[in-house]
Amino acid sequence: MKTFRILAVTLMLTAASLPASAQKWGGNPEDSVQCIMNTSVYSEMYKMKDYAGAYDAWRQVVDKCPQSSKNLYIRGVNIMYAKINAAKTKEERTARINELMALYDTRIKYFGEVGDNLARKAHDLEKLKGAEAVEEYYPIYAEAVRQGGDKMDPEYAYLFFNAAVAYVTAGKSDASLVVDAYDKASDILDRAMRNEPEKAEKIGSYASNVEAGFAPFASCNQLVEIYSKKFEDNSNDVDLLKKITNIMRKKGCTDAELFFKASAKLHELEPSPNTAFLMAQMCYNKKQYGEAAKYANEAANGLDEEDDKYKAYLLLGLAHDGQNAYSAARNDYYKAAEIRPSSGEPYLLIAQLYGSNAHSVNDGMGGASAYWAAVDKAVRARNIDSSPANVEAANKIISTYSAHFPKQETAFMLDLIDGNSFVVPGWIGESTTIRTRK
């Protein structure tokens, strides 16, 4: 007992000596002593995994010094689960679950991280009450995404989407809620994939599961059915227009008339580089290449995100190609390659540009030298980008265009020797290597 009194006095003196800004252990020295002592008690019991036994001391710390440590709340989940599982009656279990939910609110108050902590709260409520409580936990997930956004752990984006599907399946909302949830969740996961490449496998699994869950709602016809009436009733609602254009673009429904109408209306009401990109897509799909080039150029010069600029330059190149402005198209693809130097796509597009317009090259061989240059670009694409889709596309181009190389006898008559350099005439104007076929 004497030892305990000495310890208590020492703790009180220590707590009293702390500056006001450091009084995380309580509002006064006496509270600080109790908090430090109770922290020591519950921590020892927690280490022994006696979570239920740690509850009383832990509860005292939460009540008197809730700002003392984030661990108080991390450990508190296991402690509260032990009390919930030990509950003797339904009423007691409900009260303990409510206590755990309140613990998350306190953690947010003192330690922030609103998005992730609301998602943790929703996930625990889902686990403890089951799918029948979707009307309770889905709104918490939705608020977590609203407040956390791109800063959220990607796992919670996946759980939020699943909750949205369960909410709609339970008849609490229509299918447009799932579409909106997919839009938000996939944005979070896409950004996480770019910002956390070391977690690519795990994030990829979340994204795959979200895609699988969205499949029943994802056909273009279904999206048109979901959004057509809303568009007719609220065609001046900018937020709605953004949802429609974003989700239809993601799912490849840019040929749908609804996409055209929503894109044009959005650009009319709130013009921006993003709406210019949508207009460029719309015009390109309608083969209005001049208008597409105008809007794509506006987007490329105004967008901030590198990934978006990359896509805008590719689209600008396609639009210039459609106008037969081949040199301009090539320049656009090179700009895209500068933004994403590890992507083979720009070089594959240049290869196709050369090969599909070989007839415009006057080299005395029917434009055969353009195919040499085209194969060069495809080889470069394959060398810098080892992704399976890129390698497959590059190999196909190489095989197709190699079949158009001049025959050995044709080259001989033109005094061309395999392996020598050759400058492709005209707008291509690149040095390449002579190659023949038998």
TORKOL-4160 file (C-alpha; in steps of 0.2 Angstrom, whole numbers, padded with zeros to 4 digits, m for minus):
438
<pt num="1" X="0000" Y="0000" Z="0000"/>
<pt num="2" X="0014" Y="0012" Z="0004"/>
<pt num="3" X="0022" Y="0008" Z="m0013"/>
<pt num="4" X="0005" Y="0012" Z="m0021"/>
<pt num="5" X="0004" Y="0029" Z="m0012"/>
<pt num="6" X="0021" Y="0034" Z="m0018"/>
<pt num="7" X="0017" Y="0029" Z="m0036"/>
<pt num="8" X="0001" Y="0039" Z="m0035"/>
<pt num="9" X="0010" Y="0055" Z="m0028"/>
<pt num="10" X="0024" Y="0053" Z="m0041"/>
<pt num="11" X="0011" Y="0052" Z="m0055"/>
<pt num="12" X="0001" Y="0067" Z="m0048"/>
<pt num="13" X="0017" Y="0077" Z="m0047"/>
<pt num="14" X="0021" Y="0072" Z="m0065"/>
<pt num="15" X="0004" Y="0076" Z="m0071"/>
<pt num="16" X="0004" Y="0093" Z="m0062"/>
<pt num="17" X="0021" Y="0098" Z="m0070"/>
<pt num="18" X="0014" Y="0096" Z="m0088"/>
<pt num="19" X="0010" Y="0111" Z="m0098"/>
<pt num="20" X="m0008" Y="0115" Z="m0101"/>
<pt num="21" X="m0006" Y="0110" Z="m0120"/>
<pt num="22" X="0000" Y="0093" Z="m0115"/>
<pt num="23" X="m0014" Y="0088" Z="m0103"/>
<pt num="24" X="m0020" Y="0074" Z="m0113"/>
<pt num="25" X="m0021" Y="0064" Z="m0098"/>
<pt num="26" X="m0036" Y="0073" Z="m0090"/>
<pt num="27" X="m0043" Y="0090" Z="m0085"/>
<pt num="28" X="m0034" Y="0091" Z="m0069"/>
<pt num="29" X="m0019" Y="0082" Z="m0060"/>
<pt num="30" X="m0031" Y="0070" Z="m0051"/>
<pt num="31" X="m0039" Y="0064" Z="m0067"/>
<pt num="32" X="m0022" Y="0062" Z="m0075"/>
<pt num="33" X="m0016" Y="0051" Z="m0061"/>
<pt num="34" X="m0032" Y="0040" Z="m0063"/>
<pt num="35" X="m0030" Y="0040" Z="m0082"/>
<pt num="36" X="m0012" Y="0034" Z="m0081"/>
<pt num="37" X="m0015" Y="0021" Z="m0069"/>
<pt num="38" X="m0030" Y="0014" Z="m0078"/>
<pt num="39" X="m0021" Y="0014" Z="m0094"/>
<pt num="40" X="m0008" Y="0004" Z="m0086"/>
<pt num="41" X="m0021" Y="m0008" Z="m0079"/>
<pt num="42" X="m0031" Y="m0011" Z="m0095"/>
<pt num="43" X="m0015" Y="m0012" Z="m0106"/>
<pt num="44" X="m0008" Y="m0026" Z="m0096"/>
<pt num="45" X="m0025" Y="m0036" Z="m0097"/>
<pt num="46" X="m0026" Y="m0032" Z="m0115"/>
<pt num="47" X="m0009" Y="m0039" Z="m0118"/>
<pt num="48" X="m0015" Y="m0055" Z="m0110"/>
<pt num="49" X="m0031" Y="m0055" Z="m0122"/>
<pt num="50" X="m0042" Y="m0053" Z="m0107"/>
<pt num="51" X="m0052" Y="m0040" Z="m0116"/>
<pt num="52" X="m0068" Y="m0041" Z="m0106"/>
<pt num="53" X="m0058" Y="m0040" Z="m0090"/>
<pt num="54" X="m0049" Y="m0024" Z="m0097"/>
<pt num="55" X="m0066" Y="m0015" Z="m0100"/>
<pt num="56" X="m0068" Y="m0006" Z="m0083"/>
<pt num="57" X="m0051" Y="0002" Z="m0083"/>
<pt num="58" X="m0052" Y="0006" Z="m0101"/>
<pt num="59" X="m0069" Y="0014" Z="m0100"/>
<pt num="60" X="m0062" Y="0025" Z="m0086"/>
<pt num="61" X="m0049" Y="0031" Z="m0098"/>
<pt num="62" X="m0061" Y="0034" Z="m0112"/>
<pt num="63" X="m0072" Y="0044" Z="m0101"/>
<pt num="64" X="m0059" Y="0055" Z="m0092"/>
<pt num="65" X="m0045" Y="0057" Z="m0105"/>
<pt num="66" X="m0052" Y="0053" Z="m0122"/>
<pt num="67" X="m0039" Y="0062" Z="m0131"/>
<pt num="68" X="m0024" Y="0052" Z="m0123"/>
<pt num="69" X="m0021" Y="0040" Z="m0137"/>
<pt num="70" X="m0028" Y="0033" Z="m0154"/>
<pt num="71" X="m0024" Y="0016" Z="m0147"/>
<pt num="72" X="m0037" Y="0018" Z="m0134"/>
<pt num="73" X="m0050" Y="0017" Z="m0149"/>
<pt num="74" X="m0041" Y="0004" Z="m0159"/>
<pt num="75" X="m0040" Y="m0008" Z="m0144"/>
<pt num="76" X="m0057" Y="m0002" Z="m0139"/>
<pt num="77" X="m0065" Y="m0012" Z="m0154"/>
<pt num="78" X="m0059" Y="m0028" Z="m0147"/>
<pt num="79" X="m0064" Y="m0024" Z="m0130"/>
<pt num="80" X="m0081" Y="m0019" Z="m0135"/>
<pt num="81" X="m0083" Y="m0035" Z="m0146"/>
<pt num="82" X="m0079" Y="m0045" Z="m0130"/>
<pt num="83" X="m0093" Y="m0036" Z="m0121"/>
<pt num="84" X="m0105" Y="m0038" Z="m0135"/>
<pt num="85" X="m0101" Y="m0057" Z="m0137"/>
<pt num="86" X="m0103" Y="m0059" Z="m0118"/>
<pt num="87" X="m0120" Y="m0050" Z="m0117"/>
<pt num="88" X="m0134" Y="m0061" Z="m0109"/>
<pt num="89" X="m0149" Y="m0052" Z="m0117"/>
<pt num="90" X="m0154" Y="m0044" Z="m0133"/>
<pt num="91" X="m0156" Y="m0028" Z="m0124"/>
<pt num="92" X="m0139" Y="m0029" Z="m0117"/>
<pt num="93" X="m0131" Y="m0033" Z="m0134"/>
<pt num="94" X="m0140" Y="m0019" Z="m0142"/>
<pt num="95" X="m0133" Y="m0007" Z="m0129"/>
<pt num="96" X="m0116" Y="m0013" Z="m0131"/>
<pt num="97" X="m0117" Y="m0011" Z="m0150"/>
<pt num="98" X="m0123" Y="0007" Z="m0147"/>
<pt num="99" X="m0108" Y="0010" Z="m0136"/>
<pt num="100" X="m0096" Y="0004" Z="m0149"/>
<pt num="101" X="m0104" Y="0016" Z="m0162"/>
<pt num="102" X="m0103" Y="0030" Z="m0150"/>
<pt num="103" X="m0084" Y="0026" Z="m0148"/>
<pt num="104" X="m0081" Y="0029" Z="m0166"/>
<pt num="105" X="m0090" Y="0046" Z="m0164"/>
<pt num="106" X="m0078" Y="0050" Z="m0150"/>
<pt num="107" X="m0063" Y="0044" Z="m0160"/>
<pt num="108" X="m0068" Y="0056" Z="m0174"/>
<pt num="109" X="m0070" Y="0070" Z="m0162"/>
<pt num="110" X="m0052" Y="0069" Z="m0156"/>
<pt num="111" X="m0042" Y="0061" Z="m0170"/>
<pt num="112" X="m0052" Y="0065" Z="m0186"/>
<pt num="113" X="m0050" Y="0053" Z="m0201"/>
<pt num="114" X="m0068" Y="0055" Z="m0203"/>
<pt num="115" X="m0070" Y="0045" Z="m0219"/>
<pt num="116" X="m0061" Y="0029" Z="m0213"/>
<pt num="117" X="m0068" Y="0030" Z="m0196"/>
<pt num="118" X="m0086" Y="0031" Z="m0202"/>
<pt num="119" X="m0082" Y="0017" Z="m0214"/>
<pt num="120" X="m0076" Y="0007" Z="m0199"/>
<pt num="121" X="m0091" Y="0011" Z="m0189"/>
<pt num="122" X="m0102" Y="0005" Z="m0204"/>
<pt num="123" X="m0093" Y="m0011" Z="m0206"/>
<pt num="124" X="m0094" Y="m0015" Z="m0188"/>
<pt num="125" X="m0112" Y="m0012" Z="m0188"/>
<pt num="126" X="m0114" Y="m0023" Z="m0204"/>
<pt num="127" X="m0105" Y="m0037" Z="m0196"/>
<pt num="128" X="m0114" Y="m0036" Z="m0179"/>
<pt num="129" X="m0132" Y="m0034" Z="m0185"/>
<pt num="130" X="m0131" Y="m0043" Z="m0202"/>
<pt num="131" X="m0138" Y="m0039" Z="m0219"/>
<pt num="132" X="m0155" Y="m0035" Z="m0212"/>
<pt num="133" X="m0148" Y="m0019" Z="m0205"/>
<pt num="134" X="m0143" Y="m0012" Z="m0222"/>
<pt num="135" X="m0155" Y="0003" Z="m0219"/>
<pt num="136" X="m0144" Y="0008" Z="m0204"/>
<pt num="137" X="m0126" Y="0004" Z="m0210"/>
<pt num="138" X="m0128" Y="0010" Z="m0229"/>
<pt num="139" X="m0131" Y="0028" Z="m0225"/>
<pt num="140" X="m0115" Y="0028" Z="m0214"/>
<pt num="141" X="m0105" Y="0021" Z="m0228"/>
<pt num="142" X="m0112" Y="0034" Z="m0240"/>
<pt num="143" X="m0107" Y="0048" Z="m0227"/>
<pt num="144" X="m0090" Y="0040" Z="m0226"/>
<pt num="145" X="m0087" Y="0042" Z="m0244"/>
<pt num="146" X="m0094" Y="0059" Z="m0245"/>
<pt num="147" X="m0082" Y="0065" Z="m0231"/>
<pt num="148" X="m0067" Y="0054" Z="m0235"/>
<pt num="149" X="m0067" Y="0053" Z="m0254"/>
<pt num="150" X="m0051" Y="0049" Z="m0262"/>
<pt num="151" X="m0042" Y="0049" Z="m0245"/>
<pt num="152" X="m0051" Y="0033" Z="m0240"/>
<pt num="153" X="m0044" Y="0016" Z="m0238"/>
<pt num="154" X="m0048" Y="0008" Z="m0255"/>
<pt num="155" X="m0056" Y="m0007" Z="m0245"/>
<pt num="156" X="m0070" Y="0004" Z="m0239"/>
<pt num="157" X="m0074" Y="0010" Z="m0256"/>
<pt num="158" X="m0077" Y="m0008" Z="m0260"/>
<pt num="159" X="m0088" Y="m0011" Z="m0244"/>
<pt num="160" X="m0098" Y="0005" Z="m0248"/>
<pt num="161" X="m0102" Y="m0002" Z="m0265"/>
<pt num="162" X="m0107" Y="m0019" Z="m0259"/>
<pt num="163" X="m0118" Y="m0010" Z="m0246"/>
<pt num="164" X="m0126" Y="0001" Z="m0260"/>
<pt num="165" X="m0131" Y="m0015" Z="m0269"/>
<pt num="166" X="m0138" Y="m0023" Z="m0254"/>
<pt num="167" X="m0148" Y="m0007" Z="m0250"/>
<pt num="168" X="m0156" Y="m0008" Z="m0268"/>
<pt num="169" X="m0158" Y="m0027" Z="m0267"/>
<pt num="170" X="m0168" Y="m0024" Z="m0251"/>
<pt num="171" X="m0180" Y="m0012" Z="m0260"/>
<pt num="172" X="m0174" Y="0003" Z="m0251"/>
<pt num="173" X="m0169" Y="0013" Z="m0267"/>
<pt num="174" X="m0169" Y="0011" Z="m0286"/>
<pt num="175" X="m0155" Y="0005" Z="m0297"/>
<pt num="176" X="m0148" Y="0022" Z="m0300"/>
<pt num="177" X="m0141" Y="0022" Z="m0282"/>
<pt num="178" X="m0130" Y="0007" Z="m0287"/>
<pt num="179" X="m0124" Y="0016" Z="m0303"/>
<pt num="180" X="m0119" Y="0032" Z="m0293"/>
<pt num="181" X="m0110" Y="0021" Z="m0280"/>
<pt num="182" X="m0101" Y="0012" Z="m0294"/>
<pt num="183" X="m0096" Y="0029" Z="m0300"/>
<pt num="184" X="m0089" Y="0035" Z="m0283"/>
<pt num="185" X="m0081" Y="0018" Z="m0279"/>
<pt num="186" X="m0072" Y="0016" Z="m0295"/>
<pt num="187" X="m0065" Y="0033" Z="m0295"/>
<pt num="188" X="m0058" Y="0030" Z="m0277"/>
<pt num="189" X="m0050" Y="0014" Z="m0283"/>
<pt num="190" X="m0043" Y="0021" Z="m0299"/>
<pt num="191" X="m0035" Y="0035" Z="m0290"/>
<pt num="192" X="m0028" Y="0023" Z="m0276"/>
<pt num="193" X="m0021" Y="0011" Z="m0290"/>
<pt num="194" X="m0011" Y="0026" Z="m0297"/>
<pt num="195" X="m0005" Y="0033" Z="m0280"/>
<pt num="196" X="m0002" Y="0016" Z="m0272"/>
<pt num="197" X="0006" Y="0005" Z="m0285"/>
<pt num="198" X="0014" Y="m0006" Z="m0271"/>
<pt num="199" X="m0004" Y="m0011" Z="m0266"/>
<pt num="200" X="m0009" Y="m0015" Z="m0284"/>
<pt num="201" X="m0014" Y="m0033" Z="m0282"/>
<pt num="202" X="m0026" Y="m0030" Z="m0267"/>
<pt num="203" X="m0033" Y="m0014" Z="m0275"/>
<pt num="204" X="m0036" Y="m0024" Z="m0291"/>
<pt num="205" X="m0045" Y="m0037" Z="m0282"/>
<pt num="206" X="m0057" Y="m0024" Z="m0274"/>
<pt num="207" X="m0059" Y="m0016" Z="m0292"/>
<pt num="208" X="m0063" Y="m0033" Z="m0300"/>
<pt num="209" X="m0076" Y="m0037" Z="m0286"/>
<pt num="210" X="m0084" Y="m0020" Z="m0289"/>
<pt num="211" X="m0085" Y="m0023" Z="m0308"/>
<pt num="212" X="m0093" Y="m0040" Z="m0305"/>
<pt num="213" X="m0106" Y="m0033" Z="m0293"/>
<pt num="214" X="m0110" Y="m0019" Z="m0305"/>
<pt num="215" X="m0112" Y="m0031" Z="m0320"/>
<pt num="216" X="m0131" Y="m0034" Z="m0318"/>
<pt num="217" X="m0134" Y="m0015" Z="m0319"/>
<pt num="218" X="m0121" Y="m0011" Z="m0332"/>
<pt num="219" X="m0127" Y="m0013" Z="m0349"/>
<pt num="220" X="m0129" Y="0003" Z="m0360"/>
<pt num="221" X="m0147" Y="m0001" Z="m0362"/>
<pt num="222" X="m0150" Y="m0002" Z="m0343"/>
<pt num="223" X="m0140" Y="0014" Z="m0340"/>
<pt num="224" X="m0151" Y="0023" Z="m0353"/>
<pt num="225" X="m0167" Y="0016" Z="m0345"/>
<pt num="226" X="m0161" Y="0021" Z="m0328"/>
<pt num="227" X="m0156" Y="0039" Z="m0333"/>
<pt num="228" X="m0167" Y="0044" Z="m0347"/>
<pt num="229" X="m0182" Y="0049" Z="m0337"/>
<pt num="230" X="m0171" Y="0058" Z="m0324"/>
<pt num="231" X="m0163" Y="0068" Z="m0339"/>
<pt num="232" X="m0180" Y="0073" Z="m0346"/>
<pt num="233" X="m0186" Y="0079" Z="m0329"/>
<pt num="234" X="m0170" Y="0088" Z="m0324"/>
<pt num="235" X="m0160" Y="0092" Z="m0339"/>
<pt num="236" X="m0153" Y="0108" Z="m0331"/>
<pt num="237" X="m0146" Y="0098" Z="m0316"/>
<pt num="238" X="m0127" Y="0099" Z="m0317"/>
<pt num="239" X="m0124" Y="0086" Z="m0304"/>
<pt num="240" X="m0135" Y="0074" Z="m0313"/>
<pt num="241" X="m0127" Y="0078" Z="m0330"/>
<pt num="242" X="m0110" Y="0074" Z="m0323"/>
<pt num="243" X="m0116" Y="0057" Z="m0316"/>
<pt num="244" X="m0124" Y="0052" Z="m0333"/>
<pt num="245" X="m0109" Y="0057" Z="m0343"/>
<pt num="246" X="m0096" Y="0050" Z="m0331"/>
<pt num="247" X="m0104" Y="0033" Z="m0329"/>
<pt num="248" X="m0108" Y="0031" Z="m0347"/>
<pt num="249" X="m0091" Y="0035" Z="m0352"/>
<pt num="250" X="m0084" Y="0023" Z="m0340"/>
<pt num="251" X="m0095" Y="0009" Z="m0347"/>
<pt num="252" X="m0091" Y="0013" Z="m0365"/>
<pt num="253" X="m0109" Y="0019" Z="m0369"/>
<pt num="254" X="m0103" Y="0035" Z="m0378"/>
<pt num="255" X="m0113" Y="0030" Z="m0394"/>
<pt num="256" X="m0129" Y="0032" Z="m0384"/>
<pt num="257" X="m0140" Y="0047" Z="m0389"/>
<pt num="258" X="m0142" Y="0050" Z="m0370"/>
<pt num="259" X="m0123" Y="0053" Z="m0369"/>
<pt num="260" X="m0123" Y="0065" Z="m0383"/>
<pt num="261" X="m0138" Y="0075" Z="m0376"/>
<pt num="262" X="m0131" Y="0075" Z="m0358"/>
<pt num="263" X="m0113" Y="0080" Z="m0364"/>
<pt num="264" X="m0120" Y="0094" Z="m0374"/>
<pt num="265" X="m0131" Y="0101" Z="m0360"/>
<pt num="266" X="m0117" Y="0100" Z="m0348"/>
<pt num="267" X="m0105" Y="0109" Z="m0359"/>
<pt num="268" X="m0118" Y="0122" Z="m0362"/>
<pt num="269" X="m0122" Y="0125" Z="m0343"/>
<pt num="270" X="m0104" Y="0123" Z="m0336"/>
<pt num="271" X="m0091" Y="0123" Z="m0349"/>
<pt num="272" X="m0074" Y="0116" Z="m0343"/>
<pt num="273" X="m0059" Y="0106" Z="m0349"/>
<pt num="274" X="m0069" Y="0090" Z="m0344"/>
<pt num="275" X="m0085" Y="0094" Z="m0353"/>
<pt num="276" X="m0074" Y="0099" Z="m0368"/>
<pt num="277" X="m0067" Y="0081" Z="m0367"/>
<pt num="278" X="m0084" Y="0074" Z="m0367"/>
<pt num="279" X="m0089" Y="0085" Z="m0382"/>
<pt num="280" X="m0074" Y="0079" Z="m0391"/>
<pt num="281" X="m0079" Y="0061" Z="m0388"/>
<pt num="282" X="m0096" Y="0064" Z="m0394"/>
<pt num="283" X="m0091" Y="0073" Z="m0410"/>
<pt num="284" X="m0078" Y="0060" Z="m0414"/>
<pt num="285" X="m0091" Y="0046" Z="m0412"/>
<pt num="286" X="m0102" Y="0056" Z="m0425"/>
<pt num="287" X="m0087" Y="0057" Z="m0436"/>
<pt num="288" X="m0087" Y="0076" Z="m0434"/>
<pt num="289" X="m0068" Y="0077" Z="m0434"/>
<pt num="290" X="m0066" Y="0095" Z="m0435"/>
<pt num="291" X="m0077" Y="0099" Z="m0420"/>
<pt num="292" X="m0069" Y="0084" Z="m0411"/>
<pt num="293" X="m0051" Y="0091" Z="m0414"/>
<pt num="294" X="m0057" Y="0108" Z="m0407"/>
<pt num="295" X="m0064" Y="0102" Z="m0391"/>
<pt num="296" X="m0050" Y="0089" Z="m0388"/>
<pt num="297" X="m0037" Y="0103" Z="m0390"/>
<pt num="298" X="m0047" Y="0113" Z="m0378"/>
<pt num="299" X="m0047" Y="0099" Z="m0366"/>
<pt num="300" X="m0029" Y="0094" Z="m0368"/>
<pt num="301" X="m0023" Y="0112" Z="m0364"/>
<pt num="302" X="m0035" Y="0114" Z="m0349"/>
<pt num="303" X="m0035" Y="0098" Z="m0340"/>
<pt num="304" X="m0023" Y="0096" Z="m0325"/>
<pt num="305" X="m0023" Y="0078" Z="m0321"/>
<pt num="306" X="m0009" Y="0069" Z="m0332"/>
<pt num="307" X="m0020" Y="0054" Z="m0335"/>
<pt num="308" X="m0034" Y="0065" Z="m0342"/>
<pt num="309" X="m0021" Y="0075" Z="m0353"/>
<pt num="310" X="m0014" Y="0059" Z="m0359"/>
<pt num="311" X="m0032" Y="0053" Z="m0365"/>
<pt num="312" X="m0036" Y="0070" Z="m0372"/>
<pt num="313" X="m0020" Y="0070" Z="m0383"/>
<pt num="314" X="m0024" Y="0053" Z="m0389"/>
<pt num="315" X="m0041" Y="0058" Z="m0394"/>
<pt num="316" X="m0035" Y="0074" Z="m0402"/>
<pt num="317" X="m0023" Y="0063" Z="m0413"/>
<pt num="318" X="m0038" Y="0052" Z="m0418"/>
<pt num="319" X="m0048" Y="0067" Z="m0423"/>
<pt num="320" X="m0033" Y="0074" Z="m0433"/>
<pt num="321" X="m0031" Y="0057" Z="m0441"/>
<pt num="322" X="m0049" Y="0058" Z="m0446"/>
<pt num="323" X="m0046" Y="0075" Z="m0454"/>
<pt num="324" X="m0031" Y="0067" Z="m0464"/>
<pt num="325" X="m0020" Y="0079" Z="m0454"/>
<pt num="326" X="m0007" Y="0065" Z="m0451"/>
<pt num="327" X="0008" Y="0075" Z="m0445"/>
<pt num="328" X="m0003" Y="0084" Z="m0432"/>
<pt num="329" X="m0010" Y="0067" Z="m0427"/>
<pt num="330" X="0008" Y="0060" Z="m0424"/>
<pt num="331" X="0013" Y="0076" Z="m0414"/>
<pt num="332" X="m0002" Y="0073" Z="m0403"/>
<pt num="333" X="0003" Y="0055" Z="m0400"/>
<pt num="334" X="0021" Y="0060" Z="m0396"/>
<pt num="335" X="0014" Y="0073" Z="m0383"/>
<pt num="336" X="0004" Y="0058" Z="m0375"/>
<pt num="337" X="0020" Y="0048" Z="m0375"/>
<pt num="338" X="0029" Y="0062" Z="m0366"/>
<pt num="339" X="0015" Y="0062" Z="m0352"/>
<pt num="340" X="0016" Y="0043" Z="m0350"/>
<pt num="341" X="0033" Y="0037" Z="m0356"/>
<pt num="342" X="0030" Y="0019" Z="m0351"/>
<pt num="343" X="0014" Y="0016" Z="m0361"/>
<pt num="344" X="0015" Y="0008" Z="m0378"/>
<pt num="345" X="m0002" Y="0015" Z="m0384"/>
<pt num="346" X="0004" Y="0031" Z="m0392"/>
<pt num="347" X="0017" Y="0021" Z="m0403"/>
<pt num="348" X="0005" Y="0008" Z="m0408"/>
<pt num="349" X="m0006" Y="0022" Z="m0414"/>
<pt num="350" X="0008" Y="0030" Z="m0424"/>
<pt num="351" X="0012" Y="0013" Z="m0431"/>
<pt num="352" X="m0006" Y="0011" Z="m0437"/>
<pt num="353" X="m0006" Y="0029" Z="m0443"/>
<pt num="354" X="0009" Y="0025" Z="m0454"/>
<pt num="355" X="0003" Y="0008" Z="m0460"/>
<pt num="356" X="m0015" Y="0014" Z="m0464"/>
<pt num="357" X="m0009" Y="0029" Z="m0474"/>
<pt num="358" X="0006" Y="0020" Z="m0483"/>
<pt num="359" X="m0002" Y="0024" Z="m0500"/>
<pt num="360" X="0001" Y="0043" Z="m0497"/>
<pt num="361" X="0020" Y="0039" Z="m0497"/>
<pt num="362" X="0029" Y="0041" Z="m0514"/>
<pt num="363" X="0044" Y="0029" Z="m0512"/>
<pt num="364" X="0043" Y="0020" Z="m0529"/>
<pt num="365" X="0038" Y="0004" Z="m0519"/>
<pt num="366" X="0019" Y="0008" Z="m0517"/>
<pt num="367" X="0023" Y="0015" Z="m0500"/>
<pt num="368" X="0032" Y="0000" Z="m0493"/>
<pt num="369" X="0044" Y="0010" Z="m0483"/>
<pt num="370" X="0030" Y="0017" Z="m0473"/>
<pt num="371" X="0028" Y="m0001" Z="m0466"/>
<pt num="372" X="0046" Y="m0002" Z="m0461"/>
<pt num="373" X="0043" Y="0014" Z="m0450"/>
<pt num="374" X="0026" Y="0007" Z="m0444"/>
<pt num="375" X="0035" Y="m0009" Z="m0438"/>
<pt num="376" X="0048" Y="0001" Z="m0430"/>
<pt num="377" X="0035" Y="0010" Z="m0419"/>
<pt num="378" X="0027" Y="m0006" Z="m0415"/>
<pt num="379" X="0043" Y="m0014" Z="m0409"/>
<pt num="380" X="0047" Y="0002" Z="m0399"/>
<pt num="381" X="0029" Y="0000" Z="m0391"/>
<pt num="382" X="0033" Y="m0018" Z="m0387"/>
<pt num="383" X="0050" Y="m0014" Z="m0379"/>
<pt num="384" X="0043" Y="m0001" Z="m0367"/>
<pt num="385" X="0027" Y="m0008" Z="m0362"/>
<pt num="386" X="0027" Y="m0027" Z="m0357"/>
<pt num="387" X="0008" Y="m0028" Z="m0353"/>
<pt num="388" X="0000" Y="m0043" Z="m0361"/>
<pt num="389" X="m0013" Y="m0032" Z="m0371"/>
<pt num="390" X="0001" Y="m0021" Z="m0378"/>
<pt num="391" X="0012" Y="m0035" Z="m0383"/>
<pt num="392" X="m0002" Y="m0044" Z="m0391"/>
<pt num="393" X="m0007" Y="m0028" Z="m0401"/>
<pt num="394" X="0011" Y="m0024" Z="m0406"/>
<pt num="395" X="0015" Y="m0042" Z="m0412"/>
<pt num="396" X="m0001" Y="m0042" Z="m0423"/>
<pt num="397" X="0004" Y="m0025" Z="m0431"/>
<pt num="398" X="0022" Y="m0032" Z="m0434"/>
<pt num="399" X="0015" Y="m0047" Z="m0442"/>
<pt num="400" X="0002" Y="m0038" Z="m0453"/>
<pt num="401" X="0014" Y="m0024" Z="m0459"/>
<pt num="402" X="0029" Y="m0036" Z="m0461"/>
<pt num="403" X="0018" Y="m0045" Z="m0475"/>
<pt num="404" X="0019" Y="m0028" Z="m0485"/>
<pt num="405" X="0038" Y="m0027" Z="m0485"/>
<pt num="406" X="0044" Y="m0027" Z="m0503"/>
<pt num="407" X="0050" Y="m0043" Z="m0511"/>
<pt num="408" X="0069" Y="m0046" Z="m0512"/>
<pt num="409" X="0068" Y="m0044" Z="m0531"/>
<pt num="410" X="0059" Y="m0028" Z="m0530"/>
<pt num="411" X="0072" Y="m0021" Z="m0518"/>
<pt num="412" X="0086" Y="m0027" Z="m0529"/>
<pt num="413" X="0079" Y="m0018" Z="m0544"/>
<pt num="414" X="0079" Y="m0002" Z="m0534"/>
<pt num="415" X="0097" Y="m0005" Z="m0528"/>
<pt num="416" X="0090" Y="m0007" Z="m0510"/>
<pt num="417" X="0100" Y="m0018" Z="m0498"/>
<pt num="418" X="0093" Y="m0027" Z="m0482"/>
<pt num="419" X="0100" Y="m0018" Z="m0467"/>
<pt num="420" X="0104" Y="m0002" Z="m0475"/>
<pt num="421" X="0096" Y="0014" Z="m0469"/>
<pt num="422" X="0082" Y="0023" Z="m0478"/>
<pt num="423" X="0073" Y="0039" Z="m0476"/>
<pt num="424" X="0054" Y="0037" Z="m0479"/>
<pt num="425" X="0049" Y="0052" Z="m0490"/>
<pt num="426" X="0035" Y="0064" Z="m0488"/>
<pt num="427" X="0026" Y="0068" Z="m0471"/>
<pt num="428" X="0033" Y="0053" Z="m0462"/>
<pt num="429" X="0051" Y="0058" Z="m0465"/>
<pt num="430" X="0059" Y="0046" Z="m0453"/>
<pt num="431" X="0075" Y="0036" Z="m0455"/>
<pt num="432" X="0072" Y="0017" Z="m0455"/>
<pt num="433" X="0080" Y="0001" Z="m0460"/>
<pt num="434" X="0077" Y="m0008" Z="m0476"/>
<pt num="435" X="0069" Y="m0025" Z="m0474"/>
<pt num="436" X="0063" Y="m0037" Z="m0488"/>
<pt num="437" X="0053" Y="m0053" Z="m0489"/>
<pt num="438" X="0055" Y="m0068" Z="m0500"/>
